[in-house]
């Protein structure tokens, strides 16, 4: 078939490759081109070991303290609260024990497929060298947070995830740059990250074009199913592209496009911030998550990246760079040797497309099955892209995907 993939981020490009595998004619449509949006600036983790949704006990435990700090790990702009209210209500509902358990199992179901799916994809493209396999390290600074995390660690082990608990000295043996405030750690030996999210995404785009995919630059305002096919129209009413099937994978901008079909989804943006320093600046050799401080560090090939902020302020508010300054302050608590220089590094803000239950939206449109939704991955876009792509290709071919798509159904909202 002729299939149009709407979005040239990591999800859309992975989907394009999965569809090319099936012999389809693939056209990728994007307003700015590959890796121009959120896919270029994430932390680079393949988080296949994570199982907890955002609406988790850990987040609720820290939430009052975080919300009290305007530059804290999680912030909600007061002016944006009325627009966010429906999403927040769904978030509260997703926190109930039964819903939380269902979301946890659904996250595990897709994440368990994620690294193997990437391994298959990268091997087929000759891009295996873009993965870094040094494991992940989580560290704790407070005894209370460490004790509270034991249930999560046991939950991970129950899912068959390999995790080794460490004392503070053992964590420092793995990463000597960690300071004396680190009192415990957990090491995940199968953790992996990519060389650099932007370069990784651009490599996938280049390979897709080499395989025969077409790239069209154009902004799409609405999706119009017609008898002869599905038309993508621009803001002036012009036809941008047309296909027998459309894969909607435009990140946060998928919400109005889904609405043009008549599909109502709960999707909002978690604005994420990061800072990228010169390579080796932090003295770390692997990705590290700092529990309680809510940030991560990743030694990418192109520089040491620090990130992990969540801000609900919509698409129009200007970046609040004080949030990066706040992250730097938290870094110094865990890495006391780090002495930031004024104006050092490259600052970035991007729009994570997030659902209240932390589950992506994957499946055929309830209005027209010729349109397949594939977006809303939140913090797991890079992680879940290849597994999502295989599921999309199976769905279009009429095959049963490797995991049950019911929890991710577009009609669940």
N, C-alpha and C positions, 0 to 999 in steps of 0.2 A: 504494500500500500504506500501511498504518499502520506507521510506523517510530518506535521509541523510541531516542533518542540519550542514552546514559548519560554525563553529564558536561557541565557548562556552562562549561568553560574554552575556550581559543582553538580547540582541535581540534574539540571538540563543536559549538561554535557555527558554525564554518566548515562542518562536515559538515551541520548543520541547513540552512544556506542552500543548499548544493549539492543536498540532497534536496528542498527546497521548489521549486527550479528544475525538478525532474522531475515535480512535481505530487503528491508524496506528502503524506500527513497526518503531521506531525512533532510528537512530544512530547519535550521536553527534560527529563531528570530529574537533579537534583543535590541533594545534602544541604544546601548552603548558598546556592546561587544563583550567578549569573554572576560570573566574575572574582573569586571568593572565595579561590581558591588560588594556585597558582604563576603563573598567567597574569597576575596583577596586578603582579608585582614584578620581571620580567626587565629586561634592559638596553634593550629596545626595538629591537634591530637586526633587519633582514631580512638574514640572513647567507647570501644566495644565492651569494656569492662564495667561501665556505669549502668546502674539499674534504677536509680531513684529519680522520680519526677521532681520538678521544681516545687510542687505543692507537697513537700515532704516534712516530717517532724523536725528535721534539722533546720530547714528554712524558717518554720514557724517559731522554733526555739530562739533564733537570732533576730527575727523580724522586728520586734519592738526597738531593739538597740540600733539596728540598721536604719530603720525609718526615721529615728530621731536625729540622725546625722545626714544633712542634705547632700554631703559628698560621700556617704557610706556605700557599702557594697550593693545596696538595693535602694533605689529612690523612686518616688512617684511625684511628678510635677503637679502641684495643686491645681493649676489651670487645666490640666489634661484629665483630671479625675472623672468629670462627668462623662467624657467620651470613653474612658476605660472601664466604667462601672459594669457594663454587661460582661466584659471579659473577667473582671475581678470576681463577680458573682459566680461565674462558672469555675473560677480558680478555687473559691471556697468550697463549692460542691465537690470538686476533684480531690479535696483534702480529706473527705470522709473515708473511714477505714476501708470499706468495701471498694470504693472507687480507686483509692490509693493502691490497694493490692492489685486491682485489675490493670491499672496503668503501669505499675512496676513490672508485672508479667509481660505486658505488651512491649515495654521498652526492652526487656531482656530478649524477647522473641526476635525483634529486628536487629538488636545489637549483636546477638549471637551469630547472625548471618553476615555481619558487616565486614569484619576483617577477612574472612574467607572470600567474600565477594570481591573485595578490593584486590586480594592476592590473585584471583582468577583474571580480573580485568587487567591489572598491571602486567601480569605475565604474558597475556595475549598481545599486549601492545609493546612489549619489550621495555617497560618502564619500572621494572621491579626495583631498580636502584634509587627510586624516589622515596622509598620507605626507610625509616630509621627505627631499629629494633633495640632500644636500650632499656625498655621497661618504663613504668611510671612510678613515682614516689609521692605519697601523701604524707604530710607531717602535721603534727599537733603541737601547740604551744601551751595549752591549758589542760590540766588533769580532768576537769569536768567534761570538756569537749571530747577528750579521748575515751572516757568511760561511756559517754552517750553514743559514741560511734561503734561500739562493740556489736550492737544489733545489726547495723548495716554491714559490718564485716562478716558476720555470721550469715546474713542473707546472701551476700555475694558467694560465700563458700557453698551455701546450699544450692546455688545455681551452677556449681562446678567451676567457679572462677578461682584461679590460683592467687593467693595473697599471703604474704609473709609479714608478720608483725615484728616491729623493731623497737628497741629502746632508742633514746636520744643519741647515745654514742654510736650505736649501730647505723643510725640514719646518717650521722656525720661521717662515718667511715665510707658510705656510699657517695656522699656529697660533702666533702670537707668545707665547702663554702658556707654551709648552714651554721647559724650561730648557736650559742649556748641556750637560748630560749626554747629551742626545739627539744621536747621531752619524749616524743614517741613518733613512730612512723609506720607506714604500711607500704610494702613494695610489691608491685604487680609486674612480674617478669615478662609477661606477654604483651605489655603495653607497647604501642607503636605510634610514631608521628611521621608527618611528611617533611620533605626537605624545606619547603616554603609554600604556604597555601596558594599564593598568587602564581608562582612558577608551576606548581603542580596542576592547577586548573588550566593554565595556558598550554601546558604540555598535552592535556587531554583534548583541548580545542584543536591544537595543531594536528594531532593524530586523527581526530574526527574528520577534518577537512581532507587529510591525506586519503582517508577511506571513502571519500565521495560525498560527505555531508556538505550541504550548502549553508552559508551564513548570510543572513539578511539583516541589515541594520535598519530598524524602524520601531517607532513607539506605537504600541497597540492600545486602543481605547476600549474595545469591546470584542466579544466573541459572538458570532452569529451563525448558529447551525442552520443550514438550508438543505433542501432535498439532495442537491448534487454534492454536498460536502460542507465543511465548516470553514467559514470565512473569518479572518482576523482583520478588523478595520482600524485605521488610524484615527487621530483626533479630528481630522478634516473630512472623515468619511471615506477616505481612500482605502482600497484593498491592499493590505501589507503582505498577506500570504493566504493561501488556501490549501486545505488538505482533506483527505478522507478521514483522518483522525488528528486530534490535537492533544498534546501533552502540556498541561498548564503547570509550569515550574518557574514562576516569576517571583519567588520569594514573597515578601510582604505585599508587593504590588499584585499578587494573585487575588487578593480579597475583592477589590473592585471588579476585576475581570471575571471572577466567579459570580459576582452579583449581576453582571451583565447577562449571564446565563439564567439567573434566577436562583442560584445556589447561595444560601446564607451560611457563612462559616464564621466561627469565632477565631479571629486572627488579629494579633497586635504585634507591635515591635518592641522587643527588648533592645534598647540602644546599648551597644557594647563598646567599651573604650580600651585602647591598649597603647603601649609605648614600645618601640623597637629600638634597641641599642646596638652598638657595633658587636660583631661576633666575639664571644668569650667574655663579654663585659661583666657578667654575673658570676663567672667561674663555675657554672653548673654543666653537667654532662648529659642530663636527661630531663624530661618534663617533670615538674614538681607542682603539686597542688597544696596550698597552705590552708588547712582546715581552721575555721573560725575567722580567718582574715579574708577569705573569699576571693583569692586571686590565684593565678597560675603563672609559671614561668616556663618558657620553652626555648632551648638552644637550637634555633633554626640555622640552616646553612647561611642565611643572609643576615642574621643578627639575633640577639637575645631578646625575645618578646615577653613583655609583662602585660597581663590583661585579666579581666574578670569582673567588670562592673556591669550591673543591670540597672537601666534607667527607663522608666516609662514616661515618655514626653512626646510621643508621636513622631511624625516624619518632618514637620515643619520647624520645630524649635531648633535654634542654633546649637552646636556642640557646647557642652559645659566642660571646658578643659580643666577646671578645678578638680574634676573627678579623677583625671590622670595624676594630678598632684597628690590627691589623697591615696591613690594606689601606691605611689612612690613612698609615701610615708609609712604605709603598712609593710612594704618590702624591707625597709630598714630594720624592722623589728625581727625579721627572720634572717636577713643577710646583713649583719651589722657592718661588714667591711665595705658595703656598697655606699659610695659617696657621690650622689648624683651631681652633675655639673649643670649650671643654668643653661636652659635651651637644648640640652642634650637629647638626641634621639628623634625619632619620627613618631608623631602622635596621630592617632586614627580613631574614627568613630564609625560604626556600621549598624545596620538594622537587622537584627535577628528576627525572622518571622516565627512567632511563637503562639502556641495554642495553650488554653488553660490547663489541659491535662498532660502537657509535654509530649503528646503523641503527634506525629506528622499526619497530614491529610493525604491519603493515598487511596485512589479508587475512581471508578467511573462516576461522572456527574449524574445525580438523580434526575436532572432535566433532560440530558442527552448523553447516552453512553459512549458516543463518539469522542467526547472530551474526557480525558483522564486527568484527575488532579494529582499533583506530586509536589507538595510544598509544606511549609509549617514545621520544619524540623528543629527550629529553635537552636539550642546549643549543639545539636547532633547532625548538622547538615553535612559536613565533611565525612563524619563517621558513617552515616546511613545512606549516603548517595548511591554507592554501587549496589547495595541490597535493594534499595528502592527501585533503581533502574531495572534490575532483573525482574522484580515484581510487576512493574509497569509493562515490560515486554511480554511477560507471561499473560497478564490480563488482556492485552490487546490480541494476543494469539489464541486466547480461549483456553489456556493451560492453567493448572492450579499452581499458584506461586509457592515458594519454599516455606512461607509462613502465612498464617491466616490474616487476611486483610481486614476482617470485620472491625477490630478495635480502632482502625485508622480511617474508617469510612467517612466520606465527605458529608453524608447526611446525618451524622451523629449529633450535630448541633441544632 
